[in-house]
Amino acid sequence: MPHNDPAPLTWTPEQGAYVTEYRGARWALITHSAHRGKAGWSGTDEWHLHRIDPPNPVSAYGDWPIDHGRWLARPGPRGLINAQQIAAWIIANPDAADAMTHHQITDAMEASR
């Protein structure tokens, strides 16, 4: 499967997220709790990748309508590095990633290196 490098994720302090646009789709790498109803940020929040302005938004992040998202990595600096690498692969291969589990994506990433 080909891997095309997407636009880099850029930190946006006003939204508290890493964002990019690639092939007409906007993406946000956001840290938040996987538990519904938790408010505020904490050091235990995990990294999730969301499409911004998807066809069927299910939630909102600030002013952005977003999809359900996908868990990418645990919290912390190492988690951020892993999340950025996984997000780059998913953004470059969104159709393939939609049908894959987390482990299938990381296996495909290893195979493409």
N, C-alpha and C positions, 0 to 999 in steps of 0.2 A: 504494500500500500504506500503510495507516495506521501511524503510529508513536506508540506509547504510552510515556510516560516511566516507567521502572521505579524501584523504590526505589533510593536512592543506594548506591553501593558504600562500605562502611565499613571502615577499616583495623583489623585485629585483630592486635596485636603478638604475642599468644601463638601464633598460627598463621603469622604473617608473610604475610598475604594480605588482599586486599580482598574482602569478602563482602557478599551481599545475598540477600534472599528476595523472590520475585515470583511471584504466581499459583501458589503452592504449590511452586515449584521453588527450590532453593538453589543459588547460584552462587559461585565463587571465582575472582578474578583473581590469578594467581600468577606470579611470575617464576622461571623455572628454565631449565636448559639444554635445548635441543632434542635433545641427544645422550644416548642411553641410557647408563646406567652412570656418569655424572658425578656425583660427590657434592659437596655443599656449594654455597654461593652464590658467584657472582662478578659482576663488573661487566659481563660479556658475556652474562649470562642474559637471555632474552627473555620477553615477556609472553604468557601463555596464559590462556584462559578455560576453566574446567572446571565441569561440573555436579556438585554434591555429592549423594551418595545417588542416583545414577541407577539405572534398572532393571537395567542390566548393568555394574556397575563393573569397570574393567580395571586399576585401580591404587589407590594410597592416598596421601594427603598428610596426614601426621600420623595423626590418628584418623579422618579423613574418607575414605570410599570415594568415588572420583571416576571420571568418564569419561575417555576418551582426551584430551579437550581440543582446543582450537583455537588455533593461533598467531594473535596479534593484532598485535604490534608489536615493534620492536627495543628494546634496553635504553636506559636513561637517562631523564631527566625528560621529554623530548619524547616518547619512546616511551610513557611512562606516560600522558601526556595523550591520545595517540592511542588507546592501549589502552582507557582509560576510556570514551572516546566510542564506540568500536566495540563494546565490551562492553555499553554501555547500549542500543544499537540491537539487538544480538543478544538480550539478555535480554527486551526488549519484543516481539521478533518471532522467537521461537525456531523455530517451525515453518517459516517462510520461510527463515530463516538456515541451517537444516539442509540445504537443497537448493541453497545458493548458495556460490559461491567467495568468497574474500576480496575480490577486485576487484568482484564483483557487489554485495557488501554495502556497500563504500565508495561505489560509484556510487548505490545506493539511498539511502544516508545523504545524499549531496549533493542528490539529487532531492527529498528530504523537507524540506530546509531552506528 
